Amino acid sequence: MQAQGIALLAPLTAGAGATLCTILIHGLVLTAVVHFMRREQRLALVGVNFWIDVAIVALVTLFALAAHLVEIAVWAVLFMGCGEFRDFATAYYHSAVNYTTLGYGDLVMSPQWRMLGPLEAANGMVMFGVTTAVVIGVIQRLLQARFPDLKD
């Protein structure tokens, strides 16, 4: 019975470490987005022109996408460190399938580490939720600047 507890502890600990890394990465990107939006406001570009607003939303979305791609890589490195995959491309693919909750199931991890799959999926859902909140916040700010009389 105790061996099962240890088998669960290792993936939970490793998954917690990867999750903390993804939170840090997303926090850094969120900070960059805040600074970017403040800069755009100082330059009086927010809400001035439709195409500028589209470019702002597109850049914020690209920042977030880059963060997700790096976060997928963090999990891929963890999978390689656990000895689950020999090459980074396969580990990255498996990580992307987990992180996005796609769940093809064409690559299966060993019983010792398979708990990392659901942990990464939960982590990916949370990070996509944060991204959604950020993009919605940016759009809301753009709308408020463009239509100051618009109520919440």
Secondary structure as the mmCIF struct_conf table of DSSP 4:
data_model
#
loop_
_struct_conf.conf_type_id
_struct_conf.id
_struct_conf.beg_label_comp_id
_struct_conf.beg_label_asym_id
_struct_conf.beg_label_seq_id
_struct_conf.end_label_comp_id
_struct_conf.end_label_asym_id
_struct_conf.end_label_seq_id
HELX_RH_AL_P HELX_RH_AL_P1 GLN A 2 ARG A 42
TURN_TY1_P TURN_TY1_P1 LEU A 43 ALA A 44
TURN_TY1_P TURN_TY1_P2 VAL A 46 VAL A 48
HELX_RH_AL_P HELX_RH_AL_P2 PHE A 50 GLY A 81
TURN_TY1_P TURN_TY1_P3 CYS A 82 GLY A 83
BEND BEND1 GLU A 84 GLU A 84
BEND BEND2 ARG A 86 ASP A 87
HELX_RH_AL_P HELX_RH_AL_P3 PHE A 88 TYR A 99
TURN_TY1_P TURN_TY1_P4 THR A 100 THR A 101
BEND BEND3 ASP A 106 LEU A 107
TURN_TY1_P TURN_TY1_P5 PRO A 111 MET A 115
HELX_RH_AL_P HELX_RH_AL_P4 LEU A 116 ARG A 146
TURN_TY1_P TURN_TY1_P6 PRO A 148 ASP A 149
#
